[in-house]
Amino acid sequence: MSDSTEMPADLTPDERGMWMAFRMGSVYDGRPDSRGGDHPPSARLRVRAEIVAWLLLDGPPPLPGRVSSLKLRGLDITGVLDLSGAEVAAYVELVECDFTGPVELTASRMSTLRLVGCFLPTMHAEGVRVAGDLHLPRCTFHRGLVLKNAQVGGDLLLNQATLNPDRNGFSLLADGVVVTQNIEAEGLESDGRISLADAHVGKSCSFRGSRLRNRHDRYALTAPRLSVDRSLYFSPSAVARTDSEGGSGERRTVFDGEVQLDDARIGDAIDLQSAELRREEGVFSLRRVHASELRFLPREVHGSRVVLEEASVDTLVDSVSGWPRTGLELSGFVYKRIAPLGLFTVAERIAWLRTATLDTYDPQPYEQLARVLRAGGEPQDADTVLLARMRRRRETLGGVAKVWDAVQDVTFGYGYRPGRAVVWLSVIWAAGSLWFSHRPPAPMKAGEGPAWSPEIYTLDLLLPILDLGQETQWHTQGISMWIAVVLAFAGWILATSVAVGAAAVLLRRN
């Protein structure tokens, strides 16, 4: 920094005031209502961007007992502010300033940068290093914001900012950004693609109450391989809004564009409480995501396809109304616990799984849910889910296989309802006993054999493994012979079903 304390002669009056405020470390306020003099009531002070850069890079020393800093309010800054590759030691805070040209911060190093409520055509800050906070709340970026590979030692704030796309469609290009503390983008308005690929956030990342849309391209948010040590929030903003009718209510997060969070790693929760997914035929993709908790509780899923293929969470918090009725993909989705918000019956869970397997039969979602239900002390519900899996599988079969599969369902529920086989045995045994009590067969040898018992004879036909001494002692003819054959065949099927079902029950309990 220059040792000269003389003010350059070519500065305008507004720039002279900025120069003196810089040396004093005080705020230079250019808003019309903050100053007197002969300025027109609506006039704003104007300073050249090159003078701002000169102050920051080679400006005068501070006055004795002061710390130099650039604090501007309500100024127009004309031209290109180019600090590319520079090292800026001074504290920088610009509030409600309008830039006529771009702000260039590529590969620069700064202590702290605060732009609050400013208008910028664009900002290019690829590779910038900010030791403290980078605050950009309520700013408007007319042609995008670039923070690719930036490093922020504190917080990155974008609350209530407005981001419009650049010529490549990016409203925020922040691939590879590293933020030591939090990213706060609550109440953000974005019309373009926000890209956070390979970004890392040391604490939490919040898009509470933001409107992420893209009228020019598919994606509103792409963040593959995003890493957040704590939580990722898409829940309502904490600040209430007042609507046109005088009421108040929460501001929900709205996605009007596709979202891609594939391979993200979230230490705590992904929170979608009351979010709205509005893109028709769009995709909300969470492929291979890992998180401690997924709060899938959107208020509206309007035409969007939700993809959770190969995702893994410890706890799934959801509700019946939160899931789409079509376009759900759960293949490989793994979770350890389910904690529904409100009633979520096993029948509704089965409908949820059916939605996920409409196009292609996949047993894994059924087996996953059954495993969690059984671990949670709901073995009967788990069996119901596995029974639904077999019925869904039957839809993929054809011909004789489908008929035989249906017989297994009706008779003993594929082993998950072994009591059905006992009921069928009892009904058939009663019917056979009734038939043979009215039409007893003739003995094989007159005067020999056991005493006739229609009940024991029918039971002997139905239980092929046991020999009760009746079946071989009597001779049936005509229709009774065919009934005996049917009883023996049914006995083989049902007795085997009971044995298989009982073995399956024992195996599942062990």
Secondary structure as GFF3:
##gff-version 3
##sequence-region A 1 510
A	DSSP	alpha_helix	13	24	.	.	.	ID=ss1
A	DSSP	beta_strand	27	29	.	.	.	ID=ss2
A	DSSP	three_ten_helix	32	34	.	.	.	ID=ss3
A	DSSP	beta_strand	46	48	.	.	.	ID=ss4
A	DSSP	alpha_helix	49	58	.	.	.	ID=ss5
A	DSSP	beta_strand	69	73	.	.	.	ID=ss6
A	DSSP	beta_strand	76	78	.	.	.	ID=ss7
A	DSSP	beta_strand	81	82	.	.	.	ID=ss8
A	DSSP	beta_strand	87	88	.	.	.	ID=ss9
A	DSSP	beta_strand	91	95	.	.	.	ID=ss10
A	DSSP	beta_strand	98	99	.	.	.	ID=ss11
A	DSSP	beta_strand	103	104	.	.	.	ID=ss12
A	DSSP	beta_strand	109	110	.	.	.	ID=ss13
A	DSSP	beta_strand	113	116	.	.	.	ID=ss14
A	DSSP	beta_strand	119	120	.	.	.	ID=ss15
A	DSSP	beta_strand	123	124	.	.	.	ID=ss16
A	DSSP	beta_strand	129	130	.	.	.	ID=ss17
A	DSSP	beta_strand	134	135	.	.	.	ID=ss18
A	DSSP	beta_strand	140	141	.	.	.	ID=ss19
A	DSSP	beta_strand	145	146	.	.	.	ID=ss20
A	DSSP	beta_strand	151	152	.	.	.	ID=ss21
A	DSSP	beta_strand	156	157	.	.	.	ID=ss22
A	DSSP	beta_strand	162	163	.	.	.	ID=ss23
A	DSSP	beta_strand	170	173	.	.	.	ID=ss24
A	DSSP	beta_strand	178	179	.	.	.	ID=ss25
A	DSSP	beta_strand	183	184	.	.	.	ID=ss26
A	DSSP	beta_strand	189	191	.	.	.	ID=ss27
A	DSSP	beta_strand	193	195	.	.	.	ID=ss28
A	DSSP	beta_strand	200	201	.	.	.	ID=ss29
A	DSSP	beta_strand	205	206	.	.	.	ID=ss30
A	DSSP	beta_strand	211	213	.	.	.	ID=ss31
A	DSSP	beta_strand	219	222	.	.	.	ID=ss32
A	DSSP	beta_strand	227	228	.	.	.	ID=ss33
A	DSSP	beta_strand	232	233	.	.	.	ID=ss34
A	DSSP	beta_strand	241	242	.	.	.	ID=ss35
A	DSSP	beta_strand	248	249	.	.	.	ID=ss36
A	DSSP	beta_strand	254	256	.	.	.	ID=ss37
A	DSSP	beta_strand	258	260	.	.	.	ID=ss38
A	DSSP	beta_strand	265	271	.	.	.	ID=ss39
A	DSSP	beta_strand	276	277	.	.	.	ID=ss40
A	DSSP	beta_strand	283	285	.	.	.	ID=ss41
A	DSSP	beta_strand	290	296	.	.	.	ID=ss42
A	DSSP	beta_strand	300	301	.	.	.	ID=ss43
A	DSSP	beta_strand	305	307	.	.	.	ID=ss44
A	DSSP	beta_strand	312	318	.	.	.	ID=ss45
A	DSSP	three_ten_helix	320	322	.	.	.	ID=ss46
A	DSSP	beta_strand	328	329	.	.	.	ID=ss47
A	DSSP	beta_strand	334	338	.	.	.	ID=ss48
A	DSSP	alpha_helix	346	356	.	.	.	ID=ss49
A	DSSP	alpha_helix	364	375	.	.	.	ID=ss50
A	DSSP	alpha_helix	379	394	.	.	.	ID=ss51
A	DSSP	alpha_helix	399	412	.	.	.	ID=ss52
A	DSSP	three_ten_helix	413	415	.	.	.	ID=ss53
A	DSSP	alpha_helix	418	438	.	.	.	ID=ss54
A	DSSP	beta_strand	442	443	.	.	.	ID=ss55
A	DSSP	alpha_helix	454	462	.	.	.	ID=ss56
A	DSSP	three_ten_helix	471	473	.	.	.	ID=ss57
A	DSSP	beta_strand	474	475	.	.	.	ID=ss58
A	DSSP	alpha_helix	478	509	.	.	.	ID=ss59
###
